[in-house]
Amino acid sequence: RYSDLRIDCGASNQTPTRNPDGPISWLTDEKFVYTGENQLLRYSQNFSTMNSLRYFPDGQKNCYFLPLYLRQSPSPSPLDTKFLFRAGFYYGNYDGLSKPPSFNLEIDGNFWATVTANSTSNNEPVYHEMIYMIKRDSAQVCLDNIGDGIPFISSLEATAIDMRNTYRLMENKTALLLHSRTNYGANNTIEQLSHDLDRFNRIWKSKEMTEYLNIASDRIVDDTMIGENYPPWPVMETAIQAKNVSDSIYLSVNFSTQTTAVAYFVLYFSDPINRSPENSIAQVEIFIDSKTLVATDVPPYYTSDRFHVVSLYPVQVNGSANVTISPAENSTLPPLLNAMEVFSVVNMPHASKASYLPNLSHVVSFFIFLHLLVIIVFYY
């Protein structure tokens, strides 16, 4: 069973892939799914796991069965475990139709997302990610054909995350659907960090903003960030900062739905610059849609405090949300922001119930053997 599972869907045994920046191997998928067909893409992708896919021409629903590690407790019953699940899709016109399909993605019988892949070979992969709490030692991820083309999948990942100190406001029987995870002030092209930098396998999208100062640490500190959500240090060593002490930072978050929804915001604060004088005060107030929600200090990156995390939940949003980060009354430094995660919160009424199945090829072989044995016994 796995606490960090990476599946390269459609890859062959002869062409295994590996994360070049870390020790986690990508596995082929024949042990986790029993239907569908493998396909190599004509166009090579920068992401090696996107150079193959598995498509499902038969059946309405086809599923991957994932054997996962469940936390143990002193009692006979194991504990629930949070996992980050991510499914990747790269169409690449593999079928020559230039018509990417649309289909539904489910986990343990719960609706996850409607997948609409990009249509050209030059577009980036489409990812759908959620944080979800499993209650059994397995999960079932299914692709549901809704009559708009043949479902396919390029990659599937499941990574266990710390229960107590990560996304701590998450409630039971809910899931956090990732809307955005932004590393502000950075222009890095590598966004999926290695396992030793981000133990939870998160993808951080780099973003510079010309209307603010894009600042970065003047020295590189390779260190583990211990604290809420364990943000990776490369993310915390960059930030956007207002140009003046009296200015604010304004960020707009557009949700796909125009109806009222519940959101979960996480904001990360740490000043990556050595300031002079050292007694400078950095404090910010956070507003969402003009409502004051919280105030926090912005600790210097090189102090023992290192960083602060502000988690906001539940936040009612209606189509969009406007986030404002303003200087607190006694702050002597302009406001800044290192990173922000935004999730939509959805109910997950169905608990994980999929039991991991053995490789069906072994089962089929057993029944063929049993059938031949019956024929031989009957004949003699």
C-alpha positions, 0 to 999 in steps of 0.5 A, a space after each residue: 500500500 502506498 502513502 505516495 502513489 504516482 501512476 503514469 497512465 498508459 506507459 509500458 513496462 519497458 519505458 518507466 518514468 521517474 521524477 528527475 528531482 526526487 526519489 519517487 518513481 512513477 509506476 505503470 498502471 496495469 496493476 490499478 486498472 483492468 479496462 481501457 487501451 494504452 496509447 503513446 502520443 505523437 507529440 512529445 511533451 515536456 512532462 514525461 508522464 504526459 507522453 502516454 495515456 489510457 483511453 476507455 472506448 467501452 463501458 460507461 464507467 471505468 475505474 482505477 483502484 488505489 491501495 493506500 496507506 491508512 493511519 493506524 491507531 491504538 484502537 482496532 479501527 484505523 484512523 481517517 487519512 487526508 490525501 492529495 489526489 491529482 488527475 492529469 489529462 493531455 489530449 495531444 490529438 492522440 486519436 487524430 480527431 482534433 476533438 477533445 472529449 468531455 467526461 466526468 471524474 469521480 472518487 469513491 462514488 462522489 462527483 469530482 469534476 467535469 474534465 474538458 481537455 485542451 484541443 491542441 498539442 501545444 497546450 499544457 496538461 489539464 489537472 484536477 486536484 482535491 484534498 480528500 479524507 479516505 476512511 478505508 485503505 483504498 480509493 476508487 477513481 472513475 471516469 464516467 462517459 457522458 456521451 461527449 467523446 471517449 474518456 482518457 487519463 494521462 496521470 494519477 497521483 495520491 499523496 498522504 498529508 499530515 492530518 493535524 497541521 495541514 488544512 486544519 479547518 477542513 471538515 469531515 465529509 468534505 473535500 477541498 477542490 483546488 482552484 488555484 495555488 500561486 507562488 507570488 513574485 516568482 518566475 520559475 519554470 519548475 512548479 512541481 517541486 521535488 519530494 524533499 522540498 514539498 512533501 505533499 506533492 503540490 504544484 505552485 504556479 509562479 506569478 509576477 505582478 507588474 503593479 507590485 514589487 516582485 521581491 526575492 530573498 538575497 540569499 538562498 536558504 535550503 531548509 525545511 519550513 516546519 509549521 502549518 501546511 509546511 510551505 516549501 522554502 522556495 515558495 516563501 523566499 519570493 513575494 509581491 509587495 506594495 510599492 508604498 507603505 500606505 498602499 494595499 495589494 488587490 487580488 481577484 479570484 474568479 470561480 467557475 460557478 456564478 452561484 453562491 459557494 463555500 471557499 477555503 483560503 490560505 495565505 502565506 506571509 514571510 518577509 524574504 528581505 533583510 530590513 533596516 532598521 531591524 525594528 521595522 513593523 510589518 503587519 497586515 489586515 486581510 479583507 475578502 469582499 471588503 469584510 475584515 477577516 483577520 490581521 497578522 504579523 509578517 515575520 522576517 524570513 530569517 527569524 525563529 518565527 519565519 512565517 505565518 499562515 492565515 487560513 480562512 474558512 468558511 468564506 461565502 463567495 458568489 462567482 468571484 472574490 476580491 482579496 485585499 491585503 492592507 497595512 495595519 495601522 502601526 505597520 512601518 512596511 508595505 504589505 506583502 504576500 508570498 503565496 495563496 491557495 484557494 479551494 472550493 469546498 464540496 460535500 462528499 456524502 459517500 465514504 470511501 468503500 472501494 476495496 483494492 482488487 488484485 490484478 485481474 489477469 491473475 484472477 482470469 488465469 486462475 479461472 481458466 486453469 480451474 475450467 481446464 481442470 474440470 474438463 480434464 476431470 470430466 473427460 477422464 
